[in-house]
Amino acid sequence: MPRPWGWWRRKSTPEKVEAYTRGSFVFFGVCEIVGIGLSTYTHVGPRLATMLSLMVGIHAVASMATVARVLDWTLGRRALPVRGLWGLGVLTEALAVVAVVIGEHGPENVESTARSVFVGVQGFGVGVIALAVHHDRRRVIGLVSGFAAAAGIVAFAAGLPWPATLITACVLLVVGAFLAATAVFSVWLLNVVFTLDDAKETRARLAVAEERLRFGRDLHDVLGRNLSVIALKSELAVQLSRRGRPEAVEQMIEVQRIAQESQREVRDVVRGYREAALEVELAGARGVLSAAGIVSEVTGETAGLPSEVQSALGWVVREATTNVLRHGDAKKVAVMVRMSEGRVVLTVENDGVAAPTDGPSAGSGGSGLAGLRERLSAVDGTLEAGPVGKGVFRLTAQVPLPSAAAGAALEVAP
């Protein structure tokens, strides 16, 4: 049975921040309805309160719909909803005019309530519209000031005395500035999180590209000179053979030797590229996790372990680190290497990964849990992975040690 909060844990950090930001704006809309609309029932009659509440509700729904599209624009998923923003601005001013007219020409006890609707609707409206110019501070200030000035003009034209008009404009200026600043900061934070996530992916791609370049350079260094010698000696052998010289055979034997040597050197390069030293992988995992803001704790001793065991366990560390960075939201990762009854046990725990399956990172070809089990089976090792507590996932790899290696490892183990 899926956990109630499983959908949240499966989200990446940027997706969580986006969901939180969208939920915050929905909360603002609910606050507008409850705090301004429904509160009118405690001050005026049911009929007029229903009318004012309906006005506030329509404005809140329009604001939430506009916010959803503007957030998509800030994330680059759609064009700026210009018509929607203009429509929200017109609706805001229209409802504000109706509210101030009701306050001045309605029953005596409706004035303060209508003024609250007048200020609240415009305050929330300017906060939403400010998202369209969030990248320009001067435009945000001009937008808030313009709404406050327009509110004062409308209120004064509707018959409100100039002292009350000034107070209303100042209140709207403060409320609008606060809501606009809150909205702009929320969008700024959302964009920063997505930018950092993109930078993280870019850094990973650059690391892969750098490794490919290194591998290409190694192959070029190995094959470039040897292939040139092979080409020259082959051409010489052809010329000698045409002249009937017996030295042609010696040249071809030399070509054969160089070709075999090149084949051996290429195998060494590929073997070095594919093998993973445990000590190197532990240091690399510590550095990568620290760069990602994850606290890492590595304990244990790796000296004296056979190369094939280190290679297999190194791949476990590499794959576990990759899964933590790609599929989880861990805050702490603990890696422990210990010797137990002639076996070396590697444990990797993190506090931010739900129980995975052989999904995106799993499969044949040496990646994922299936690939790790294949590598460990080559050294008679085993792999266990699964949740061990609330929000904790543990991956355990065990590899038996030859008797001599086990004795040497136990001597240096703490």
N, C-alpha and C positions, 0 to 999 in steps of 0.2 A: 504494500500500500504506500503510495507516495506521501511524503511528509507535507504538512500544510504550508511550510515555508520553503519547500524544495524549489519552487519556481524562482524565489529570490536568490537562493544560493547558487543556482545555475547561471545567474547573470554575471557578466563581467563587471569590473569596477566602473567603467564609463556608463554601462547600461544601468547600473544601480543609481549613479548620480543623475542620469537623465530621468529615470523613473521618479526619483525624489524631487527633482526640479518641477516636473509636470504635476506631481501630486501637490507641491507647494502652491502652484498657481490655482489648482482646483480648490485647495483649502481657502485661498483668498476669495474665490468666488462664493464659497459656502459662507465665509465670514460676512461677505457683503449682503447675502440674502438674510442670514440670521441676525447679524448685528444691526443692520439698517432696515431691511424690509419687514421682518417679523416683529421687530421691536415697536413698529408704529401702532400695533394693536393695543399697546399699553398706554397710549397717549391720545389717540383719536378714535372716532367711531368705527365700527366694523366696515361700513361701506367705503369710507375714505381710506381706511387702513388697507383694505383689500386692493384698492386702486394703486396706492403707493407701493405696496408690496409687489404687485404685478409688474410695475415699472422697474423696480429694483431687480426682480427676478429675470426679466427679459434682458436687462443690461448685463447681469452676471453671466448668464448663459452665452450671450454674444461675446463677452470678454474671454470666457474660457475657450470658446471655439476659435477665436482669433489667436489666442496665445498658443494653442496647439499648432496652428499653421506657421506662426512666426518662429517657434522653436524648430520646426522642420527646416525653415529657411536658414536659421543660424547654424544648423548642422549640415547645410549644403544639400538637403534632400529635395528642395523645391524652390521655386521663385518666391520673391517677397510678395505676400498677399496685399498689394497696394489697395485694391478695391475693398477688401475686408477691413483694412485699417481706416480708410476714409469713411466706410459705413459705420464703423464703431465710433469714430469721432463725431459724425453727424448725429448718431443715435444718442451719444452722451450729451451733447449740447441740447438736443431736442428735449430729452427727459429732464435736463437741468432747468430749462425754461419753463416747462410744465410745472416742475416742483416749486419754483420761485413764484409763479403766478398763483398756484394754489395757496402758498404761504401768505401772499399779500391780499388775495381776494377771497379766500376761503373762510371757514369758521375761525373764531378768535384763538382757539386752543391748538390750531394746526400749524402755526407759524414756526415754532421751534422744530417740530417734526419735519416739516417740509424743507427747512433749511438744512437739517441733517442729511436728508435725501439729496438735496442740491449739492452739498459739499462731498458726500460720500460717493455719489455716482461719478462726479468729475474726478475725484481723487483716484478711484480705481481705474477709471478710463485712461487718465494720463499715465498711470503706471504701466498699463498694457501697451499703449501706443509708444511709450519711450523705448520699448524693445526694438523697434524698427530703426532707431538711431543710437543704439547702445554703444556703438564704437566711437561716437563723437560726443564728448562731454559738453561742448558748447551747445550743441543742438538739444541735448537733454535739458540743460538749464533753460534755453530759450523756449522749449516746449512747455515746461512746467510754469515758467513765468507768463507765457502767453495764455495758458488756461486760467491762471489766477487773475490776470488782467481782464480777460473776456468775462469771467464770472462776475467780477466787480461791475463791469459795464452793464451786463444783463440784469444784475440785481438792482442797480441804481435806476435803470430804465423801467424796471417793473414797479418802482415806487418805494424801494427800501431806502431809509435815510442814509446819508453819506457815512456817518460813524459806523452804523451796522454794516454798510457795504464794505468799508475798509477792513473791518474785523473779519468779515466773511472771506474776502480776498486773501487776507493774511493766513487765515486758518487753512484755506485751500492750498495756498503756497506751501505751507509746512507739511500738510497731509500728502499732497501730490509729490513733493520732493522726497519724502520718506518712502512712499510706495514705488516711485520711479527708481530711486537708488537701490531699493531691495530687489526689484525686478532686474535691473541692469547687472547688479552684482551676481545674482543667481545665474544669469546667462553667461557672464564672464567666467565664473567658476566652472560651468559645464563645458565651455569651449576649452578652458585650460586642461581639464581632465582628458578630453578627447585628443587634444594636441600632444599631451604627454604620452598617451597610449599609442598614437601614431609614431611618435619619436621612438618609443620602445620597439615597435615592430620594425621601424627603419634600421635601428641599431642591430637588431637580430639579422635582418637581411644583409646588412653591410658585413657583419661577422661571417655569414655564410659565403658572401662574395669574396671576402678576403681569404678565407680558407680555400676556396676554389682557385683563386689566383696563386696561392702558395703551392697548391698541388700541381697546377699547370706549370709553374716555374720549375718545380722539382722534376717533372717529366721532361721538360725542355732541356734541363741541365743534363739529364741522364741520356736522353735519346739524341739530342742535337748533335753532339760531337761524334757519337758512335755511328749515326746514320750518315754523316758526312764522310767518315772514314770508309764505311761500307760502300758508299757510292763511288769513291775514288778507287778503291781496291778492285771493285767489280769492273769498272771501266778499264783499269790496268790489266786485269785478267782477260778481258775480251780482246784487247790489243795483242797481248802475248799469245793468246790462243790462235788468233788469226795468223800470227807469224810462226806458229808451230813450236813455240818455246815451252819447255817443260816447267818453267817457273810459274805458269798460269795456274797449275794445280796448287802450288804453295800459296798463291794469293787467294784462291777460293777457300783453302783451308783456314787461312787467316780471317776471311770474311765470315766463315761459319763460326769461328771462335768468338769474334766480336759480337755476332748476332746472339749467340748463347749467353754471353756476358751481359748484353743489353737486356735480354729477357730476364736474367736473374736480378739485375738492378731494378727493373720495373716492378718485379714481384716484391722486392724489398721496400720500394717506395709505397706501393699499394698496401703492403702489410703494415707499415708504419702509419699509414693514413687511417686504416681501419681499426687498428688496435687502440685500446684506451687504457692508459696507465691509471691505476686507482688513485695514487697520490696526486697526480696531475688533475684528475677529474674532481677530486675533493677540493683542491685549491680553486679550480675554476668554478665549481658550484658555489663555494663561499663568496667569491667575488661577484658572480652574476646575481645571486640572491641579495647581497648587500646593495648592489646597484639598483635593484628593484624595490628597495625599501623593506626587505624581509629579513628578520633576525634569523641568523643561521648559527647552529651549534654543532661542531664536528668533533667527535671524540674517538679515540682508538688508535691503534698502531698498525701500519701497513708494511713495515719492513719485514723481509724474510719470506714474503708470499711468492709463490711461483708466478711467472709472467702470465701464464694462461689464466690463472685465477684472478690476478689483478686486472687483466683485460676484460674478463667476463663481468667482474664486479664494477669496473669502471663504466661499462655500458649501462649497468643498473643505475649508478649515480647520475649519469648523463640523462637517461630517459626520465628518471624521477624528477630531476630538476626541471627538465623541459615541460613535464606535465604540470608541475606546480606553477610555472610561469604562464602557461597557456590556458589551463582549464580551471584554475582555482583563484581563490582570494585569500591566500594564506598570509598570516602575520608572522609565523615562526615555523622554522623547519629544523628538525634535529636529525643528524646523521651519526650513527654509531657503528664502529667496527670492533668486533670482539671475537676471541677464540673460545670455543666450547667443545670439549670432547673430540678433538681432532677435526673440527670443522671451523671454518671462518663464517661468521654471521654478520651480514650487513643489514642494518635497519634504517629506514628513512620514514620519518613521521612529519606530518604537517597538519595544521589546524584549520585549513580552509578549503578542503577538497572533499566533495561528496564522493561516494563509492563509484569509481569509474568502471567502464567496461572496455574491451578492446575496440574502441571507437575510432575517432579521427586519427589518433596517434598509434593505433594498433594495427597490426596486419603483418603480412609477410615482408620479407626483405630486410629484416633486422630492426623494425621499429615497433613500438607499442609493447604491451605485455606478452603477446604471443612471440614476438621477436626475442624478447629477453629470455623467455623460457627456453627457446631454441638454443640461445647462446649458453645458458647455464646447463642445459642438458648435455652439451658437449664436454663439460667438466664434471658431470654427474651431480650438478647442483639443482636446487629447487627454488621456486619463487612463490610466495604467498602475498596477496594484496587484498585489502578490505578495510572497512571502518572498524575501529576498536573502541569508539566512544562518541560522545556528542561532538560532532564537527571535527573529529580526528581521523585521519586516514594513515594506515601503516603499510609499508611495503617491506617485506623481509626476504632476503636472499641468503641461502645457505649453500656452501660449497665444501665438500670434503677435501682434506689436505693429505698429501702423501706423508707417510710416517716421518721421513727425514725432514721435510719442509715443516710439518707440524711441530716437531721438536724444536727446530730453529726459531719458528715464530713464537712458540711459547716462551722461549728464553728471553726474547726482546719485548714481549708483551708486558704492560704495566701490571 
